[in-house]
Amino acid sequence: MTDFEFVVLLVIFAALIQIEMPKKIKPTGKQISMLALHAVVFAVVTAASWMLYDKHDGHWAYPWPAWTTAAWALALLGHFCVVFTSFEDKGYEVFQQQK
């Protein structure tokens, strides 16, 4: 059996058992506004920390704001992903009933 035949069989099998993909959850207005607030606070604090960064009169100084900027940027990226890439969990109701 070739790879192509295998893929065709998988597609036919999936159509027969009617696999349903989870639906994307549309973000609420509150979620979007909290993400926007997070982004604004990130921008203000990051700009302030870089302005406060002392360059020691042209000599090399450890760029400490880079760590906070990178960590907070990753947190902001995670927040964005949670808001805009969430999908329904069909097993959630079953989980709630087991409690």
Backbone hydrogen bonds, N-H to C=O, Kabsch-Sander energy under -0.5 kcal/mol:
donor,donor_aa,acceptor,acceptor_aa,energy
6,F,2,T,-1.9
7,V,3,D,-2.3
8,V,4,F,-2.3
9,L,5,E,-2.3
10,L,6,F,-2.2
11,V,7,V,-2.4
12,I,8,V,-2.4
13,F,9,L,-2.6
14,A,10,L,-2.7
15,A,11,V,-2.1
16,L,12,I,-2.1
17,I,13,F,-2.2
18,Q,14,A,-0.8
19,I,14,A,-1.4
21,M,19,I,-0.6
25,I,86,S,-2.8
26,K,24,K,-0.5
32,I,28,T,-2.0
33,S,29,G,-2.5
34,M,30,K,-2.4
35,L,31,Q,-2.0
36,A,32,I,-2.3
37,L,33,S,-2.4
38,H,34,M,-2.4
39,A,35,L,-2.3
40,V,36,A,-2.4
41,V,37,L,-2.7
42,F,38,H,-2.3
43,A,39,A,-2.4
44,V,40,V,-2.5
45,V,41,V,-2.7
46,T,42,F,-2.5
47,A,43,A,-2.2
48,A,44,V,-2.4
49,S,45,V,-2.6
50,W,46,T,-2.1
51,M,47,A,-1.9
52,L,48,A,-2.1
53,Y,49,S,-0.8
55,K,53,Y,-0.5
59,H,56,H,-1.9
64,W,62,Y,-2.1
66,A,63,P,-1.6
67,W,64,W,-1.0
68,T,64,W,-1.0
69,T,65,P,-2.5
70,A,66,A,-2.4
71,A,67,W,-2.5
72,W,68,T,-2.3
73,A,69,T,-2.3
74,L,70,A,-2.0
75,A,71,A,-1.9
76,L,72,W,-2.5
77,L,73,A,-2.3
78,G,74,L,-2.3
79,H,75,A,-2.2
80,F,76,L,-2.4
81,C,77,L,-2.3
82,V,78,G,-2.3
83,V,79,H,-2.1
84,F,80,F,-2.7
85,T,81,C,-2.0
88,E,23,K,-2.8
90,K,88,E,-0.6
92,Y,89,D,-1.6
95,F,91,G,-2.3
96,Q,92,Y,-2.5
97,Q,93,E,-1.9
98,Q,94,V,-1.2
99,K,95,F,-0.6
99,K,96,Q,-0.7
